């Protein structure tokens, strides 16, 4: 048996937030390398588009969407669109944050905590009705 087979994500849907940054870009590439279809979301749509293009040029499937994780309605809409297209999300790589040290506390909390929780909590609702046992 091929040792890497246990890491196969063939046919899985990987949802990567903060996809235009270095960590998001590398996560998207890694998931694609292991066979996943990649959904790249970021507030910086041109950056996410660039990453999606790189992944597609390497022969994998990727799509990019604009999303501000601090906007619950936007998160809900994007997650619903992905569920409508693929039927599920198998992997959630929650990778958002502010890089600058001199940030405002309210914005940092909104992005670093509420934004991450918003993605995770919106992910839970659709999975309750499609039977995703790993997050119950």
C-alpha positions in Angstrom: 0.0 0.0 0.0 1.2 3.5 -0.8 1.9 5.3 2.4 0.5 8.5 1.0 -2.8 6.9 0.1 -3.9 7.4 3.7 -3.7 11.2 3.1 -5.8 11.1 0.0 -8.4 13.7 -0.3 -9.7 12.4 -3.6 -13.1 13.8 -4.3 -13.2 15.8 -1.1 -14.2 19.5 -1.0 -11.7 21.7 0.9 -12.8 25.2 1.9 -9.9 27.5 2.6 -10.4 31.0 4.2 -7.7 33.6 3.9 -6.7 31.9 0.7 -4.7 34.7 -0.9 -2.1 34.8 1.9 0.9 32.5 2.0 -0.5 30.0 4.5 -3.8 29.8 2.6 -2.1 29.5 -0.7 0.1 26.6 0.5 -2.9 24.9 2.2 -4.9 25.1 -1.1 -1.9 23.7 -3.0 -1.4 20.9 -0.5 -5.1 19.9 -0.5 -5.1 19.9 -4.3 -2.0 17.8 -4.4 -3.8 15.2 -2.4 -6.9 15.2 -4.7 -9.3 17.7 -3.2 -11.4 20.2 -5.0 -10.5 23.6 -3.6 -12.8 26.5 -2.6 -10.6 29.5 -2.0 -12.3 32.4 -0.2 -10.8 35.7 0.8 -11.8 39.3 1.1 -9.1 39.9 -1.5 -10.7 38.3 -4.6 -7.9 39.1 -7.0 -5.5 37.3 -4.7 -7.8 34.3 -4.4 -8.2 34.3 -8.2 -4.5 34.1 -8.6 -4.2 31.2 -6.3 -7.1 29.4 -8.0 -5.4 29.9 -11.4 -2.1 28.4 -10.1 -4.0 25.4 -8.8 -6.0 24.9 -12.0 -2.8 25.2 -14.1 -1.4 22.3 -12.0 -4.3 20.2 -13.1 -6.6 20.4 -10.0 -10.0 21.9 -9.6 -10.3 25.2 -7.7 -12.8 28.1 -7.5 -12.5 31.4 -5.8 -15.1 33.5 -3.9 -15.0 36.8 -2.2 -16.0 36.6 1.5 -15.5 38.8 4.5 -15.6 36.4 7.5 -16.7 39.2 9.8 -20.0 39.6 7.8 -22.3 36.7 8.9 -24.7 37.2 6.0 -21.8 37.0 3.5 -20.4 33.9 5.2 -23.9 32.2 5.1 -24.3 33.1 1.5 -20.9 31.7 0.4 -21.3 28.5 2.4 -24.7 27.9 1.0 -23.4 28.5 -2.6 -20.7 26.0 -2.0 -23.1 23.5 -0.5 -25.4 24.0 -3.5 -22.6 23.4 -6.0 -20.8 20.5 -4.3 -23.3 19.2 -1.8 -21.0 19.4 1.1 -17.7 20.8 2.6 -15.4 18.1 3.8 -12.4 20.2 5.0 -12.6 23.7 6.6 -9.2 25.4 6.8 -10.0 28.5 8.8 -7.0 30.7 8.1 -7.8 34.3 8.7 -6.2 37.0 10.8 -4.7 40.4 10.9 -1.0 40.6 10.4 -0.4 44.1 11.8 0.6 44.6 15.5 -1.0 48.1 15.7 -4.5 46.9 15.0 -7.7 48.1 16.7 -8.9 45.6 19.3 -12.5 45.5 18.1 -11.4 44.7 14.5 -8.9 42.1 15.7 -11.5 40.4 17.8 -14.1 40.6 15.1 -11.8 39.0 12.5 -9.7 36.7 14.7 -12.5 35.2 16.8 -15.9 36.1 15.5 -14.8 35.6 11.9 -13.4 32.2 12.5 -16.3 31.1 14.7 -18.7 32.5 12.0 -17.2 30.2 9.4 -17.2 27.2 11.7 -20.7 27.8 13.0 -22.2 28.4 9.5 -20.5 25.2 8.4 -22.3 23.2 11.2 -25.9 23.9 10.2 -25.7 22.5 6.6 -23.9 19.5 7.8 -26.6 18.6 10.3 -29.0 18.0 7.5 -26.6 16.2 5.1 -25.1 13.9 7.7 -21.6 14.9 8.4 -20.8 12.8 11.5 -17.3 14.1 12.1 -18.4 17.5 13.5 -21.4 16.3 15.6 
